[in-house]
Amino acid sequence: MTAPGGWRRSSYCAAGDCIEVKAAAHPGLLYLRISLDGQPGRTTIAVTRSELAAFKAGLAAGEFDDLVTP
């Protein structure tokens, strides 16, 4: 799902509080932010594509399941 400004969020995001991602002008960099709908001044961080790929692999492998499962 694409939000204004080129930000994208997962279709699995049920509410407005989601992680969004967008490509940076610099090749190989991505921006991440929390999408608190209707709230300005959100913090944005820059990560490399390889850093995000490594994090995604960790998520897929269940390395963070204890942090999101009650």
Secondary structure in CASP SS format (residue, H / E / C, confidence):
PFRMAT SS
TARGET T0000
AUTHOR 0000-0000-0000
METHOD secondary structure of the structure
MODEL  1
M C 1.00
T E 1.00
A C 1.00
P H 1.00
G H 1.00
G H 1.00
W C 1.00
R E 1.00
R E 1.00
S C 1.00
S C 1.00
Y C 1.00
C C 1.00
A C 1.00
A C 1.00
G C 1.00
D E 1.00
C E 1.00
I E 1.00
E E 1.00
V E 1.00
K E 1.00
A E 1.00
A C 1.00
A C 1.00
H C 1.00
P C 1.00
G C 1.00
L E 1.00
L E 1.00
Y E 1.00
L E 1.00
R E 1.00
I E 1.00
S E 1.00
L E 1.00
D C 1.00
G C 1.00
Q C 1.00
P C 1.00
G C 1.00
R C 1.00
T C 1.00
T E 1.00
I E 1.00
A E 1.00
V E 1.00
T E 1.00
R H 1.00
S H 1.00
E H 1.00
L H 1.00
A H 1.00
A H 1.00
F H 1.00
K H 1.00
A H 1.00
G H 1.00
L H 1.00
A H 1.00
A C 1.00
G C 1.00
E C 1.00
F C 1.00
D H 1.00
D H 1.00
L H 1.00
V H 1.00
T C 1.00
P C 1.00
END
